[in-house]
Amino acid sequence: MTLMLTLFLLVFVTELINWIGQSVLQEFFYALYLRIFYGATATRQRKLKSEILLNKKELLQTSAQDQFAKWAKLRRSVDKGLADLERLNSELSAARTSFSLKFKTALWIMTTGLQFVIGWWYRKAAVFYLPPGWLGPLTWWLAFPFAPAGSVSCGMWQMACRRVIKVGERVAKEVMAPSPSSEGEYRRGVALELARLSSVMTQPDTLRRMGTFSCARYAPARFRTNVPDGGQTRCWDGMHVAEADTDLCALACV
């Protein structure tokens, strides 16, 4: 029972990591690693960026002819800040590369590598025994490669667990996904509302009573054709249509 549960948990954790995404986990743990071991360096980097931006802004507002001494001092400060920032960026980049290598190695050892080791170590052990005569000739295949006859080997048990978890994941995604009927009704309702707004906003008497809005880049071509020069037109009674989908027109009243 202990071997059965251990193998199942290993397979489950491996599939969970694949489902979440290794890159997502790496970014999360790198943020913790950076805060613990390179907190001072990261803080210095942020402060240095702010100082450089302020000095650049002041440098652009300073005349090199009328205020040469101040301009030269700001220029040297900006150059020194950029050099220090480059050094800090190189240090953090090296730390990130080292952490990425260690994290991927540790993750592989704790999941896939550990499954291989346990499967090899218990290659001749039976995870559990099947009742005699249940599966007939298939009993030999379930004991492959070295488990006792009539039992289920570690490798077969891992394959079965992985298959069941993947099926469960697929079923969960289908259950959690919105139904096509409700999504279709939502899209049809939005399309009708956009068509109504388009017809109202193109009426001259309506345009005279309304403020301006900008049609975002997500607006469909059929709606953008009604937008006058510069992408500016009038907003129907100040109504906001939120940016919700690439098929919709995102309108922001100003």
KASULCOR-V441468 format. One record per residue. SS is DSSP state (H for helix, E for strand, - for the rest). OMEGA is omega in whole degrees, 0 to 359 (999 if undefined). BURIAL is I if it has 24 or more other ideal C-beta (glycine too) atoms within 12 Angstrom, else O. Layout:
# KASULCOR-V441468
SS_OMEGA_BURIAL, SS_OMEGA_BURIAL
This chain:
# KASULCOR-V441468
-_179_O, H_179_O, H_180_I, H_181_I, H_179_O, H_179_I, H_179_I, H_180_I, H_178_O, H_179_I, H_181_I, H_179_I, H_179_I, H_180_I, H_177_I, H_177_O, H_177_I, H_181_O, H_178_O, H_182_O, -_181_O, H_181_O, H_178_O, H_178_O, H_180_I, H_179_I, H_181_O, H_182_O, H_177_I, H_177_I, H_176_O, H_179_O, H_181_O, H_181_I, H_184_O, H_189_O, H_182_O, -_182_I, H_181_O, H_180_O, H_179_I, H_178_I, H_178_O, H_179_O, H_179_I, H_179_O, H_181_O, H_177_I, H_179_O, H_179_O, H_180_O, H_179_I, H_179_O, H_179_O, H_177_I, H_179_O, H_179_O, H_179_O, H_179_I, H_180_O, -_182_O, -_180_O, -_180_O, -_181_O, -_184_O, -_182_O, -_187_O, H_182_O, H_179_O, H_180_O, H_180_O, H_179_O, H_178_O, H_180_I, H_178_O, H_179_O, H_179_O, H_180_I, H_179_O, H_178_O, H_178_I, H_178_O, H_178_O, H_179_O, H_178_I, H_178_O, H_179_O, H_178_I, H_178_O, H_179_O, H_180_O, H_177_I, H_177_O, H_178_O, H_180_I, H_179_I, H_179_O, H_180_O, H_181_I, H_180_O, H_180_O, H_182_O, H_180_I, H_179_O, H_180_O, H_180_O, H_179_I, H_181_O, H_184_O, H_181_O, H_184_I, H_181_I, H_180_O, H_176_O, H_178_I, H_182_O, H_180_O, H_178_I, H_179_I, H_183_O, H_181_O, -_183_I, -_180_O, -_181_O, -_178_I, -_176_I, -_171_I, E_182_I, E_177_O, -_175_I, -_183_O, -_175_O, -_182_O, -_186_O, -_176_O, -_182_O, -_181_O, H_180_O, H_179_I, H_182_O, H_180_O, H_178_I, -_183_I, -_4_O, -_189_O, -_182_O, -_179_I, -_180_O, -_181_O, -_181_O, E_176_I, E_182_I, -_180_I, H_181_I, H_179_I, H_179_I, H_176_I, H_178_I, H_180_O, H_179_O, H_180_I, H_180_I, H_181_O, H_180_O, H_178_I, H_177_O, H_178_O, H_177_O, H_180_O, H_178_O, H_180_O, H_178_O, H_179_O, H_180_O, H_183_O, H_181_O, -_178_O, -_181_O, -_180_O, H_182_O, H_180_O, H_178_O, H_179_O, H_178_O, H_178_O, H_180_O, H_179_O, H_178_O, H_179_O, H_179_I, H_178_O, H_179_O, H_178_O, H_178_I, H_179_O, H_178_O, H_180_I, H_181_I, H_180_O, H_185_O, H_180_I, -_178_O, -_184_O, H_182_O, H_178_O, H_182_O, H_182_O, -_185_O, -_192_O, -_175_I, E_184_O, E_171_O, E_177_I, E_178_I, E_185_I, -_185_O, -_179_O, -_183_O, -_177_I, -_185_O, H_184_O, H_180_O, H_181_I, H_181_O, -_180_O, -_183_I, -_181_I, -_186_O, H_176_O, H_180_O, H_182_O, E_174_O, E_185_I, E_185_I, E_184_I, H_176_I, H_179_O, H_183_O, -_176_O, -_170_O, E_189_I, -_175_O, -_186_O, -_186_O, -_179_O, -_178_O, -_185_O, -_176_I, -_180_I, -_184_I, E_180_I, E_182_O, E_180_O, -_999_O
